[in-house]
């Protein structure tokens, strides 16, 4: 049994819906409107003209989908994001902030001068 993730199933469903909508648009443009009788007759004519080739197309499409799913990497092979970024040191290893009262007062003076504006 092939276990698929939800986004794989969702993308497959969207692909089927898009294909069906494209085919229906093609039939409506050939029929000249949305009259269901004309659209159904055109659909039946298309399906009857395919005949045995329809089974071959089904097998080819299913083979390609299964091959695509099996080639995708497993979750154990995916590199986690934590290994891509450098490790942040804990807070105890960081140097203490400099205690410079002049710098604090100059920052407060800037806030007082500009009032409500964003800095």
ZIRATA-V842709 format. One record per residue. N is the residue number from 1. RES is the residue in one letter. OMEGA is omega in degrees with one decimal (none if undefined). D_FIRST is the distance of its C-alpha to the first C-alpha in Angstrom with 2 decimals. Layout:
# ZIRATA-V842709
N|RES|OMEGA|D_FIRST, N|RES|OMEGA|D_FIRST
This chain:
# ZIRATA-V842709
1|X|-179.4|0.00, 2|X|177.2|3.76, 3|X|-178.8|6.29, 4|X|175.5|9.46, 5|X|-176.3|12.93, 6|X|-178.9|15.27, 7|X|175.3|17.50, 8|X|178.0|14.98, 9|X|-179.3|14.32, 10|X|-180.0|18.08, 11|X|177.1|19.11, 12|X|178.0|17.13, 13|X|178.1|18.85, 14|X|176.7|22.11, 15|X|177.2|21.83, 16|X|178.8|21.46, 17|X|178.8|24.38, 18|X|178.5|26.46, 19|X|179.1|25.97, 20|X|179.1|26.94, 21|X|177.6|29.92, 22|X|179.3|31.06, 23|X|178.5|31.01, 24|X|176.7|32.84, 25|X|176.6|35.38, 26|X|-179.5|35.97, 27|X|179.6|36.58, 28|X|178.8|38.88, 29|X|176.5|40.86, 30|X|-178.1|41.27, 31|X|179.5|42.30, 32|X|178.3|44.63, 33|X|-177.0|43.48, 34|X|178.2|41.01, 35|X|-174.0|42.35, 36|X|-178.5|39.33, 37|X|180.0|40.95, 38|X|-179.0|41.37, 39|X|-179.8|37.92, 40|X|178.4|36.24, 41|X|176.3|38.40, 42|X|179.0|37.58, 43|X|178.9|33.82, 44|X|176.8|34.22, 45|X|178.0|36.35, 46|X|-178.3|33.82, 47|X|178.9|30.97, 48|X|179.0|33.29, 49|X|177.8|34.46, 50|X|177.6|30.97, 51|X|-178.2|30.45, 52|X|179.1|28.24, 53|X|178.4|27.75, 54|X|178.3|25.52, 55|X|178.3|22.82, 56|X|176.8|23.25, 57|X|177.5|23.01, 58|X|-178.9|19.77, 59|X|179.2|18.19, 60|X|-179.1|19.72, 61|X|179.1|18.61, 62|X|178.0|14.93, 63|X|-179.9|15.16, 64|X|179.3|16.89, 65|X|-179.9|14.53, 66|X|178.8|11.45, 67|X|178.7|13.99, 68|X|-179.0|15.29, 69|X|-177.6|12.16, 70|X|179.9|11.52, 71|X|-178.2|15.28, 72|X|-178.2|15.56, 73|X|177.2|16.67, 74|X|-177.4|14.83, 75|X|179.0|16.72, 76|X|-179.5|18.44, 77|X|-177.6|19.90, 78|X|179.8|21.46, 79|X|-179.3|25.14, 80|X|-179.5|26.35, 81|X|-176.8|29.36, 82|X|179.7|31.46, 83|X|-177.9|31.91, 84|X|-175.4|33.19, 85|X|178.3|36.15, 86|X|-178.3|39.06, 87|X|179.1|39.42, 88|X|-179.7|41.96, 89|X|176.7|44.62, 90|X|-175.2|45.23, 91|X|-178.3|48.20, 92|X|-177.7|50.40, 93|X|178.9|50.44, 94|X|178.6|51.57, 95|X|179.6|55.31, 96|X|179.1|57.30, 97|X|179.5|58.38, 98|X|179.5|61.91, 99|X|180.0|64.41, 100|X|-177.3|66.67, 101|X|179.6|68.46, 102|X|179.3|69.83, 103|X|179.0|66.35, 104|X|-178.7|65.42, 105|X|178.5|68.64, 106|X|176.0|68.16, 107|X|178.2|64.70, 108|X|177.5|66.18, 109|X|176.7|68.99, 110|X|179.1|66.49, 111|X|-179.6|64.81, 112|X|-176.0|68.24, 113|X|-175.2|69.38, 114|X|174.2|66.40, 115|X|-173.3|65.94, 116|X|-179.1|62.96, 117|X|176.1|61.73, 118|X|179.9|58.41, 119|X|none|58.90
